[in-house]
Amino acid sequence: MIDPALSSLGAQVVLAASNDENHPPKNIIDGNTATFWMSTGMFPQEFIIRFAESMKIAHVTMHCYNVKTLKIEKSISDDATDFEPISEKEFEHIEGHLQTNNIPLVGTTATHLRFIVTSGYEHFVSVHRVSVGG
């Protein structure tokens, strides 16, 4: 299955609330769970992924660490505006291991997805990979 949330297929992280030069936002969509984006503390933290084209989305899978609550919003505009909430989820804390969460978004069409980490289990969170299934 092809993952449209990969940078190699034209996806981009067009906004991130924080940036650590050693762990930049682009790591979220490189397809590798060994690389990651790390927040710089305080909540909320957010990032926006833009797809190469508008697409139908059935689910999102997020590999992360220390994320407690997450909101996902979608936009169908070309310029990442007019976001609508589509999901909110609380993640289970798994000490010493990546959290892997599959979030159903059946029937969603979007050009952009905004991920808002509203709280974490620690002061910092990391997002290792976001993948999308259509």
N, CA, C and O atoms as a GROMACS GRO file, in nm:
protein
  536
    1MET      N    1   0.084  -0.118   0.000
    1MET     CA    2   0.000   0.000   0.000
    1MET      C    3   0.088   0.125   0.000
    1MET      O    4   0.183   0.135   0.078
    2ILE      N    5   0.058   0.217  -0.086
    2ILE     CA    6   0.134   0.341  -0.097
    2ILE      C    7   0.087   0.439   0.010
    2ILE      O    8  -0.033   0.457   0.030
    3ASP      N    9   0.181   0.501   0.078
    3ASP     CA   10   0.149   0.596   0.185
    3ASP      C   11   0.166   0.739   0.132
    3ASP      O   12   0.279   0.784   0.114
    4PRO      N   13   0.054   0.811   0.108
    4PRO     CA   14   0.063   0.947   0.055
    4PRO      C   15   0.121   1.049   0.153
    4PRO      O   16   0.144   1.164   0.116
    5ALA      N   17   0.144   1.009   0.278
    5ALA     CA   18   0.202   1.100   0.376
    5ALA      C   19   0.354   1.092   0.378
    5ALA      O   20   0.418   1.136   0.475
    6LEU      N   21   0.414   1.038   0.274
    6LEU     CA   22   0.560   1.032   0.265
    6LEU      C   23   0.612   1.150   0.185
    6LEU      O   24   0.552   1.189   0.085
    7SER      N   25   0.723   1.206   0.230
    7SER     CA   26   0.783   1.317   0.157
    7SER      C   27   0.824   1.274   0.017
    7SER      O   28   0.822   1.355  -0.075
    8SER      N   29   0.861   1.149  -0.001
    8SER     CA   30   0.903   1.100  -0.133
    8SER      C   31   0.786   1.098  -0.232
    8SER      O   32   0.809   1.088  -0.353
    9LEU      N   33   0.663   1.107  -0.183
    9LEU     CA   34   0.545   1.112  -0.270
    9LEU      C   35   0.483   1.252  -0.273
    9LEU      O   36   0.368   1.269  -0.316
   10GLY      N   37   0.558   1.352  -0.229
   10GLY     CA   38   0.514   1.490  -0.242
   10GLY      C   39   0.452   1.552  -0.118
   10GLY      O   40   0.419   1.670  -0.120
   11ALA      N   41   0.435   1.476  -0.010
   11ALA     CA   42   0.382   1.534   0.113
   11ALA      C   43   0.485   1.628   0.175
   11ALA      O   44   0.606   1.609   0.158
   12GLN      N   45   0.437   1.729   0.246
   12GLN     CA   46   0.526   1.825   0.312
   12GLN      C   47   0.471   1.860   0.450
   12GLN      O   48   0.350   1.865   0.469
   13VAL      N   49   0.560   1.883   0.544
   13VAL     CA   50   0.521   1.945   0.671
   13VAL      C   51   0.533   2.095   0.646
   13VAL      O   52   0.644   2.148   0.633
   14VAL      N   53   0.419   2.163   0.639
   14VAL     CA   54   0.419   2.305   0.602
   14VAL      C   55   0.419   2.398   0.723
   14VAL      O   56   0.438   2.518   0.709
   15LEU      N   57   0.397   2.342   0.843
   15LEU     CA   58   0.403   2.421   0.965
   15LEU      C   59   0.431   2.330   1.082
   15LEU      O   60   0.378   2.219   1.089
   16ALA      N   61   0.514   2.375   1.174
   16ALA     CA   62   0.536   2.306   1.300
   16ALA      C   63   0.553   2.412   1.408
   16ALA      O   64   0.620   2.513   1.386
   17ALA      N   65   0.492   2.388   1.523
   17ALA     CA   66   0.494   2.487   1.632
   17ALA      C   67   0.632   2.502   1.693
   17ALA      O   68   0.661   2.604   1.756
   18SER      N   69   0.717   2.402   1.677
   18SER     CA   70   0.853   2.411   1.731
   18SER      C   71   0.948   2.341   1.636
   18SER      O   72   0.908   2.260   1.552
   19ASN      N   73   1.076   2.375   1.649
   19ASN     CA   74   1.175   2.318   1.558
   19ASN      C   75   1.307   2.299   1.633
   19ASN      O   76   1.366   2.395   1.683
   20ASP      N   77   1.351   2.176   1.640
   20ASP     CA   78   1.482   2.141   1.693
   20ASP      C   79   1.566   2.100   1.574
   20ASP      O   80   1.530   2.007   1.502
   21GLU      N   81   1.678   2.167   1.551
   21GLU     CA   82   1.757   2.140   1.430
   21GLU      C   83   1.806   1.996   1.421
   21GLU      O   84   1.832   1.947   1.312
   22ASN      N   85   1.818   1.927   1.534
   22ASN     CA   86   1.859   1.786   1.533
   22ASN      C   87   1.742   1.691   1.507
   22ASN      O   88   1.763   1.576   1.470
   23HIS      N   89   1.620   1.739   1.528
   23HIS     CA   90   1.501   1.657   1.511
   23HIS      C   91   1.392   1.740   1.442
   23HIS      O   92   1.292   1.775   1.504
   24PRO      N   93   1.412   1.772   1.312
   24PRO     CA   94   1.322   1.863   1.242
   24PRO      C   95   1.187   1.800   1.206
   24PRO      O   96   1.175   1.677   1.202
   25PRO      N   97   1.088   1.882   1.179
   25PRO     CA   98   0.954   1.834   1.145
   25PRO      C   99   0.951   1.741   1.023
   25PRO      O  100   0.866   1.652   1.017
   26LYS      N  101   1.040   1.760   0.928
   26LYS     CA  102   1.038   1.675   0.807
   26LYS      C  103   1.058   1.528   0.840
   26LYS      O  104   1.023   1.441   0.760
   27ASN      N  105   1.114   1.497   0.957
   27ASN     CA  106   1.133   1.357   0.997
   27ASN      C  107   1.000   1.283   1.016
   27ASN      O  108   0.997   1.160   1.008
   28ILE      N  109   0.892   1.355   1.040
   28ILE     CA  110   0.761   1.293   1.060
   28ILE      C  111   0.717   1.216   0.936
   28ILE      O  112   0.648   1.114   0.947
   29ILE      N  113   0.757   1.263   0.818
   29ILE     CA  114   0.707   1.204   0.693
   29ILE      C  115   0.818   1.138   0.610
   29ILE      O  116   0.802   1.120   0.489
   30ASP      N  117   0.930   1.103   0.674
   30ASP     CA  118   1.038   1.037   0.598
   30ASP      C  119   1.022   0.885   0.593
   30ASP      O  120   1.102   0.818   0.528
   31GLY      N  121   0.920   0.830   0.661
   31GLY     CA  122   0.893   0.687   0.658
   31GLY      C  123   0.977   0.604   0.753
   31GLY      O  124   0.969   0.481   0.750
   32ASN      N  125   1.057   0.669   0.836
   32ASN     CA  126   1.151   0.599   0.924
   32ASN      C  127   1.116   0.629   1.070
   32ASN      O  128   1.122   0.744   1.112
   33THR      N  129   1.081   0.527   1.147
   33THR     CA  130   1.047   0.550   1.288
   33THR      C  131   1.171   0.575   1.375
   33THR      O  132   1.158   0.609   1.492
   34ALA      N  133   1.292   0.558   1.319
   34ALA     CA  134   1.414   0.586   1.395
   34ALA      C  135   1.445   0.736   1.398
   34ALA      O  136   1.522   0.782   1.483
   35THR      N  137   1.385   0.813   1.306
   35THR     CA  138   1.401   0.959   1.307
   35THR      C  139   1.272   1.019   1.360
   35THR      O  140   1.167   0.955   1.355
   36PHE      N  141   1.278   1.142   1.410
   36PHE     CA  142   1.158   1.200   1.471
   36PHE      C  143   1.166   1.351   1.480
   36PHE      O  144   1.273   1.410   1.468
   37TRP      N  145   1.050   1.411   1.501
   37TRP     CA  146   1.036   1.553   1.535
   37TRP      C  147   1.015   1.559   1.685
   37TRP      O  148   0.936   1.483   1.740
   38MET      N  149   1.085   1.649   1.750
   38MET     CA  150   1.069   1.665   1.895
   38MET      C  151   1.016   1.803   1.925
   38MET      O  152   1.062   1.903   1.869
   39SER      N  153   0.918   1.808   2.014
   39SER     CA  154   0.865   1.938   2.057
   39SER      C  155   0.968   2.006   2.146
   39SER      O  156   1.061   1.942   2.196
   40THR      N  157   0.949   2.135   2.165
   40THR     CA  158   1.041   2.209   2.250
   40THR      C  159   0.977   2.245   2.384
   40THR      O  160   1.016   2.341   2.449
   41GLY      N  161   0.878   2.167   2.423
   41GLY     CA  162   0.811   2.190   2.552
   41GLY      C  163   0.688   2.274   2.538
   41GLY      O  164   0.666   2.338   2.435
   42MET      N  165   0.606   2.276   2.642
   42MET     CA  166   0.480   2.349   2.650
   42MET      C  167   0.379   2.297   2.548
   42MET      O  168   0.416   2.248   2.441
   43PHE      N  169   0.253   2.309   2.582
   43PHE     CA  170   0.145   2.261   2.496
   43PHE      C  171   0.042   2.372   2.479
   43PHE      O  172   0.027   2.456   2.568
   44PRO      N  173  -0.027   2.374   2.368
   44PRO     CA  174  -0.028   2.273   2.262
   44PRO      C  175   0.091   2.286   2.168
   44PRO      O  176   0.154   2.392   2.157
   45GLN      N  177   0.122   2.177   2.100
   45GLN     CA  178   0.219   2.170   1.991
   45GLN      C  179   0.142   2.122   1.869
   45GLN      O  180   0.050   2.042   1.881
   46GLU      N  181   0.179   2.171   1.752
   46GLU     CA  182   0.106   2.127   1.633
   46GLU      C  183   0.197   2.122   1.512
   46GLU      O  184   0.303   2.184   1.507
   47PHE      N  185   0.152   2.043   1.414
   47PHE     CA  186   0.216   2.042   1.282
   47PHE      C  187   0.109   2.014   1.178
   47PHE      O  188   0.006   1.953   1.206
   48ILE      N  189   0.136   2.062   1.056
   48ILE     CA  190   0.042   2.045   0.945
   48ILE      C  191   0.113   1.972   0.833
   48ILE      O  192   0.223   2.010   0.792
   49ILE      N  193   0.048   1.867   0.783
   49ILE     CA  194   0.098   1.792   0.667
   49ILE      C  195   0.011   1.828   0.547
   49ILE      O  196  -0.112   1.822   0.553
   50ARG      N  197   0.078   1.866   0.436
   50ARG     CA  198   0.007   1.892   0.310
   50ARG      C  199   0.037   1.777   0.215
   50ARG      O  200   0.152   1.736   0.199
   51PHE      N  201  -0.068   1.724   0.154
   51PHE     CA  202  -0.053   1.615   0.059
   51PHE      C  203  -0.031   1.671  -0.081
   51PHE      O  204  -0.063   1.787  -0.108
   52ALA      N  205   0.022   1.590  -0.169
   52ALA     CA  206   0.049   1.633  -0.306
   52ALA      C  207  -0.080   1.672  -0.379
   52ALA      O  208  -0.078   1.755  -0.469
   53GLU      N  209  -0.191   1.610  -0.338
   53GLU     CA  210  -0.322   1.642  -0.396
   53GLU      C  211  -0.430   1.605  -0.296
   53GLU      O  212  -0.404   1.531  -0.200
   54SER      N  213  -0.550   1.655  -0.317
   54SER     CA  214  -0.663   1.621  -0.230
   54SER      C  215  -0.685   1.470  -0.236
   54SER      O  216  -0.676   1.408  -0.342
   55MET      N  217  -0.713   1.412  -0.120
   55MET     CA  218  -0.728   1.266  -0.116
   55MET      C  219  -0.830   1.221  -0.013
   55MET      O  220  -0.858   1.291   0.084
   56LYS      N  221  -0.883   1.101  -0.035
   56LYS     CA  222  -0.971   1.037   0.063
   56LYS      C  223  -0.884   0.965   0.165
   56LYS      O  224  -0.786   0.899   0.130
   57ILE      N  225  -0.922   0.980   0.293
   57ILE     CA  226  -0.844   0.922   0.401
   57ILE      C  227  -0.935   0.833   0.485
   57ILE      O  228  -1.040   0.878   0.532
   58ALA      N  229  -0.896   0.709   0.504
   58ALA     CA  230  -0.972   0.615   0.586
   58ALA      C  231  -0.918   0.610   0.729
   58ALA      O  232  -0.994   0.592   0.825
   59HIS      N  233  -0.786   0.626   0.743
   59HIS     CA  234  -0.726   0.622   0.877
   59HIS      C  235  -0.588   0.685   0.875
   59HIS      O  236  -0.524   0.697   0.770
   60VAL      N  237  -0.543   0.724   0.992
   60VAL     CA  238  -0.409   0.776   1.014
   60VAL      C  239  -0.344   0.690   1.122
   60VAL      O  240  -0.409   0.654   1.220
   61THR      N  241  -0.217   0.656   1.103
   61THR     CA  242  -0.141   0.586   1.206
   61THR      C  243  -0.029   0.678   1.250
   61THR      O  244   0.046   0.732   1.169
   62MET      N  245  -0.018   0.694   1.382
   62MET     CA  246   0.083   0.784   1.438
   62MET      C  247   0.173   0.706   1.533
   62MET      O  248   0.125   0.641   1.626
   63HIS      N  249   0.304   0.713   1.507
   63HIS     CA  250   0.404   0.653   1.594
   63HIS      C  251   0.468   0.768   1.671
   63HIS      O  252   0.527   0.858   1.612
   64CYS      N  253   0.456   0.765   1.803
   64CYS     CA  254   0.500   0.880   1.883
   64CYS      C  255   0.544   0.834   2.022
   64CYS      O  256   0.539   0.716   2.055
   65TYR      N  257   0.589   0.932   2.100
   65TYR     CA  258   0.632   0.903   2.236
   65TYR      C  259   0.588   1.016   2.328
   65TYR      O  260   0.610   1.134   2.298
   66ASN      N  261   0.526   0.981   2.440
   66ASN     CA  262   0.480   1.074   2.544
   66ASN      C  263   0.360   1.161   2.505
   66ASN      O  264   0.328   1.256   2.577
   67VAL      N  265   0.292   1.132   2.394
   67VAL     CA  266   0.172   1.207   2.358
   67VAL      C  267   0.056   1.156   2.443
   67VAL      O  268   0.032   1.035   2.449
   68LYS      N  269  -0.016   1.247   2.508
   68LYS     CA  270  -0.132   1.209   2.587
   68LYS      C  271  -0.261   1.232   2.510
   68LYS      O  272  -0.340   1.140   2.494
   69THR      N  273  -0.284   1.355   2.463
   69THR     CA  274  -0.406   1.382   2.386
   69THR      C  275  -0.372   1.450   2.255
   69THR      O  276  -0.282   1.534   2.247
   70LEU      N  277  -0.446   1.412   2.152
   70LEU     CA  278  -0.423   1.460   2.017
   70LEU      C  279  -0.556   1.497   1.952
   70LEU      O  280  -0.654   1.424   1.965
   71LYS      N  281  -0.558   1.610   1.883
   71LYS     CA  282  -0.671   1.649   1.799
   71LYS      C  283  -0.622   1.648   1.655
   71LYS      O  284  -0.508   1.686   1.627
   72ILE      N  285  -0.708   1.606   1.564
   72ILE     CA  286  -0.677   1.611   1.422
   72ILE      C  287  -0.784   1.695   1.353
   72ILE      O  288  -0.903   1.678   1.377
   73GLU      N  289  -0.739   1.785   1.267
   73GLU     CA  290  -0.829   1.870   1.189
   73GLU      C  291  -0.792   1.856   1.042
   73GLU      O  292  -0.678   1.825   1.009
   74LYS      N  293  -0.891   1.880   0.954
   74LYS     CA  294  -0.866   1.870   0.811
   74LYS      C  295  -0.898   2.001   0.742
   74LYS      O  296  -0.977   2.082   0.790
   75SER      N  297  -0.835   2.019   0.626
   75SER     CA  298  -0.865   2.132   0.540
   75SER      C  299  -0.869   2.081   0.397
   75SER      O  300  -0.790   1.994   0.359
   76ILE      N  301  -0.960   2.134   0.318
   76ILE     CA  302  -0.964   2.100   0.176
   76ILE      C  303  -0.919   2.218   0.090
   76ILE      O  304  -0.923   2.211  -0.033
   77SER      N  305  -0.875   2.325   0.155
   77SER     CA  306  -0.828   2.442   0.082
   77SER      C  307  -0.685   2.419   0.032
   77SER      O  308  -0.615   2.331   0.080
   78ASP      N  309  -0.645   2.499  -0.066
   78ASP     CA  310  -0.509   2.488  -0.119
   78ASP      C  311  -0.405   2.553  -0.028
   78ASP      O  312  -0.287   2.522  -0.039
   79ASP      N  313  -0.449   2.642   0.061
   79ASP     CA  314  -0.354   2.721   0.140
   79ASP      C  315  -0.364   2.697   0.291
   79ASP      O  316  -0.335   2.788   0.370
   80ALA      N  317  -0.404   2.580   0.332
   80ALA     CA  318  -0.406   2.541   0.474
   80ALA      C  319  -0.486   2.637   0.562
   80ALA      O  320  -0.437   2.686   0.663
   81THR      N  321  -0.609   2.662   0.521
   81THR     CA  322  -0.701   2.745   0.600
   81THR      C  323  -0.832   2.668   0.617
   81THR      O  324  -0.851   2.561   0.559
   82ASP      N  325  -0.920   2.724   0.698
   82ASP     CA  326  -1.055   2.668   0.717
   82ASP      C  327  -1.052   2.522   0.764
   82ASP      O  328  -1.114   2.435   0.704
   83PHE      N  329  -0.979   2.499   0.872
   83PHE     CA  330  -0.970   2.364   0.928
   83PHE      C  331  -1.097   2.327   1.003
   83PHE      O  332  -1.160   2.411   1.067
   84GLU      N  333  -1.134   2.199   0.994
   84GLU     CA  334  -1.249   2.143   1.065
   84GLU      C  335  -1.201   2.028   1.152
   84GLU      O  336  -1.122   1.945   1.106
   85PRO      N  337  -1.247   2.020   1.277
   85PRO     CA  338  -1.208   1.907   1.363
   85PRO      C  339  -1.267   1.776   1.310
   85PRO      O  340  -1.383   1.771   1.269
   86ILE      N  341  -1.185   1.670   1.313
   86ILE     CA  342  -1.236   1.539   1.266
   86ILE      C  343  -1.210   1.427   1.366
   86ILE      O  344  -1.272   1.321   1.357
   87SER      N  345  -1.118   1.447   1.461
   87SER     CA  346  -1.092   1.341   1.558
   87SER      C  347  -1.022   1.398   1.681
   87SER      O  348  -0.948   1.496   1.673
   88GLU      N  349  -1.045   1.332   1.794
   88GLU     CA  350  -0.974   1.363   1.917
   88GLU      C  351  -0.951   1.231   1.988
   88GLU      O  352  -1.043   1.150   2.000
   89LYS      N  353  -0.830   1.211   2.036
   89LYS     CA  354  -0.797   1.081   2.095
   89LYS      C  355  -0.701   1.098   2.212
   89LYS      O  356  -0.612   1.183   2.208
   90GLU      N  357  -0.720   1.016   2.314
   90GLU     CA  358  -0.625   1.007   2.425
   90GLU      C  359  -0.544   0.880   2.406
   90GLU      O  360  -0.600   0.773   2.386
   91PHE      N  361  -0.412   0.893   2.412
   91PHE     CA  362  -0.322   0.780   2.391
   91PHE      C  363  -0.282   0.719   2.524
   91PHE      O  364  -0.269   0.788   2.625
   92GLU      N  365  -0.263   0.589   2.522
   92GLU     CA  366  -0.214   0.516   2.639
   92GLU      C  367  -0.064   0.541   2.652
   92GLU      O  368   0.008   0.543   2.552
   93HIS      N  369  -0.016   0.560   2.775
   93HIS     CA  370   0.127   0.580   2.798
   93HIS      C  371   0.196   0.445   2.801
   93HIS      O  372   0.155   0.355   2.875
   94ILE      N  373   0.300   0.432   2.721
   94ILE     CA  374   0.377   0.308   2.716
   94ILE      C  375   0.522   0.344   2.745
   94ILE      O  376   0.593   0.394   2.657
   95GLU      N  377   0.565   0.320   2.866
   95GLU     CA  378   0.699   0.359   2.910
   95GLU      C  379   0.806   0.282   2.832
   95GLU      O  380   0.803   0.159   2.827
   96GLY      N  381   0.898   0.354   2.772
   96GLY     CA  382   1.011   0.293   2.706
   96GLY      C  383   0.985   0.240   2.565
   96GLY      O  384   1.075   0.183   2.504
   97HIS      N  385   0.863   0.258   2.513
   97HIS     CA  386   0.829   0.209   2.380
   97HIS      C  387   0.749   0.314   2.305
   97HIS      O  388   0.682   0.398   2.366
   98LEU      N  389   0.756   0.309   2.173
   98LEU     CA  390   0.674   0.400   2.091
   98LEU      C  391   0.526   0.368   2.108
   98LEU      O  392   0.487   0.252   2.119
   99GLN      N  393   0.447   0.472   2.111
   99GLN     CA  394   0.302   0.458   2.105
   99GLN      C  395   0.266   0.445   1.957
   99GLN      O  396   0.310   0.527   1.876
  100THR      N  397   0.187   0.346   1.923
  100THR     CA  398   0.139   0.330   1.786
  100THR      C  399  -0.012   0.333   1.792
  100THR      O  400  -0.075   0.245   1.851
  101ASN      N  401  -0.071   0.435   1.731
  101ASN     CA  402  -0.215   0.455   1.738
  101ASN      C  403  -0.274   0.467   1.599
  101ASN      O  404  -0.231   0.549   1.518
  102ASN      N  405  -0.374   0.382   1.573
  102ASN     CA  406  -0.448   0.388   1.448
  102ASN      C  407  -0.576   0.468   1.474
  102ASN      O  408  -0.654   0.433   1.562
  103ILE      N  409  -0.596   0.573   1.397
  103ILE     CA  410  -0.709   0.663   1.420
  103ILE      C  411  -0.798   0.659   1.296
  103ILE      O  412  -0.758   0.708   1.190
  104PRO      N  413  -0.919   0.603   1.307
  104PRO     CA  414  -1.008   0.597   1.191
  104PRO      C  415  -1.062   0.736   1.153
  104PRO      O  416  -1.104   0.813   1.239
  105LEU      N  417  -1.059   0.765   1.024
  105LEU     CA  418  -1.111   0.890   0.971
  105LEU      C  419  -1.198   0.860   0.848
  105LEU      O  420  -1.186   0.928   0.746
  106VAL      N  421  -1.281   0.762   0.856
  106VAL     CA  422  -1.358   0.710   0.743
  106VAL      C  423  -1.435   0.823   0.673
  106VAL      O  424  -1.505   0.902   0.736
  107GLY      N  425  -1.419   0.826   0.541
  107GLY     CA  426  -1.494   0.922   0.461
  107GLY      C  427  -1.437   1.063   0.460
  107GLY      O  428  -1.504   1.155   0.415
  108THR      N  429  -1.315   1.082   0.509
  108THR     CA  430  -1.254   1.214   0.515
  108THR      C  431  -1.180   1.242   0.384
  108THR      O  432  -1.108   1.156   0.333
  109THR      N  433  -1.199   1.361   0.332
  109THR     CA  434  -1.122   1.410   0.217
  109THR      C  435  -1.046   1.532   0.264
  109THR      O  436  -1.102   1.619   0.331
  110ALA      N  437  -0.916   1.541   0.229
  110ALA     CA  438  -0.835   1.653   0.276
  110ALA      C  439  -0.718   1.680   0.184
  110ALA      O  440  -0.668   1.590   0.116
  111THR      N  441  -0.674   1.805   0.184
  111THR     CA  442  -0.546   1.842   0.124
  111THR      C  443  -0.442   1.863   0.234
  111THR      O  444  -0.322   1.850   0.210
  112HIS      N  445  -0.490   1.896   0.355
  112HIS     CA  446  -0.403   1.918   0.471
  112HIS      C  447  -0.463   1.850   0.594
  112HIS      O  448  -0.585   1.845   0.610
  113LEU      N  449  -0.377   1.798   0.679
  113LEU     CA  450  -0.417   1.751   0.812
  113LEU      C  451  -0.335   1.828   0.915
  113LEU      O  452  -0.213   1.838   0.904
  114ARG      N  453  -0.406   1.881   1.016
  114ARG     CA  454  -0.337   1.949   1.127
  114ARG      C  455  -0.346   1.857   1.249
  114ARG      O  456  -0.455   1.813   1.287
  115PHE      N  457  -0.232   1.830   1.310
  115PHE     CA  458  -0.222   1.747   1.429
  115PHE      C  459  -0.188   1.839   1.545
  115PHE      O  460  -0.086   1.907   1.542
  116ILE      N  461  -0.272   1.840   1.647
  116ILE     CA  462  -0.252   1.927   1.763
  116ILE      C  463  -0.234   1.839   1.886
  116ILE      O  464  -0.328   1.773   1.931
  117VAL      N  465  -0.114   1.839   1.940
  117VAL     CA  466  -0.087   1.765   2.064
  117VAL      C  467  -0.125   1.860   2.177
  117VAL      O  468  -0.055   1.958   2.203
  118THR      N  469  -0.236   1.830   2.244
  118THR     CA  470  -0.286   1.920   2.348
  118THR      C  471  -0.226   1.893   2.484
  118THR      O  472  -0.227   1.981   2.571
  119SER      N  473  -0.173   1.772   2.505
  119SER     CA  474  -0.106   1.741   2.631
  119SER      C  475  -0.013   1.621   2.611
  119SER      O  476  -0.030   1.542   2.518
  120GLY      N  477   0.084   1.611   2.701
  120GLY     CA  478   0.178   1.500   2.695
  120GLY      C  479   0.198   1.439   2.833
  120GLY      O  480   0.157   1.496   2.934
  121TYR      N  481   0.261   1.323   2.836
  121TYR     CA  482   0.292   1.258   2.963
  121TYR      C  483   0.418   1.317   3.026
  121TYR      O  484   0.443   1.297   3.145
  122GLU      N  485   0.496   1.389   2.947
  122GLU     CA  486   0.616   1.460   2.994
  122GLU      C  487   0.613   1.599   2.930
  122GLU      O  488   0.518   1.633   2.859
  123HIS      N  489   0.716   1.679   2.955
  123HIS     CA  490   0.722   1.814   2.899
  123HIS      C  491   0.750   1.813   2.749
  123HIS      O  492   0.714   1.908   2.679
  124PHE      N  493   0.812   1.708   2.699
  124PHE     CA  494   0.847   1.697   2.559
  124PHE      C  495   0.781   1.574   2.499
  124PHE      O  496   0.766   1.471   2.566
  125VAL      N  497   0.742   1.584   2.372
  125VAL     CA  498   0.689   1.469   2.299
  125VAL      C  499   0.771   1.454   2.171
  125VAL      O  500   0.836   1.548   2.125
  126SER      N  501   0.766   1.335   2.114
  126SER     CA  502   0.828   1.314   1.984
  126SER      C  503   0.729   1.242   1.894
  126SER      O  504   0.654   1.154   1.938
  127VAL      N  505   0.729   1.280   1.766
  127VAL     CA  506   0.647   1.214   1.665
  127VAL      C  507   0.744   1.153   1.565
  127VAL      O  508   0.822   1.224   1.501
  128HIS      N  509   0.739   1.020   1.553
  128HIS     CA  510   0.835   0.947   1.472
  128HIS      C  511   0.786   0.921   1.331
  128HIS      O  512   0.865   0.917   1.236
  129ARG      N  513   0.656   0.904   1.316
  129ARG     CA  514   0.603   0.880   1.182
  129ARG      C  515   0.452   0.900   1.185
  129ARG      O  516   0.384   0.864   1.281
  130VAL      N  517   0.401   0.958   1.078
  130VAL     CA  518   0.258   0.964   1.052
  130VAL      C  519   0.237   0.898   0.916
  130VAL      O  520   0.301   0.936   0.818
  131SER      N  521   0.148   0.800   0.911
  131SER     CA  522   0.114   0.738   0.782
  131SER      C  523  -0.036   0.746   0.762
  131SER      O  524  -0.112   0.754   0.858
  132VAL      N  525  -0.076   0.744   0.636
  132VAL     CA  526  -0.216   0.764   0.600
  132VAL      C  527  -0.261   0.651   0.509
  132VAL      O  528  -0.191   0.613   0.415
  133GLY      N  529  -0.380   0.597   0.537
  133GLY     CA  530  -0.440   0.496   0.450
  133GLY      C  531  -0.568   0.550   0.389
  133GLY      O  532  -0.647   0.617   0.455
  134GLY      N  533  -0.586   0.519   0.262
  134GLY     CA  534  -0.702   0.572   0.191
  134GLY      C  535  -0.809   0.472   0.163
  134GLY      O  536  -0.911   0.507   0.103
   0.00000   0.00000   0.00000
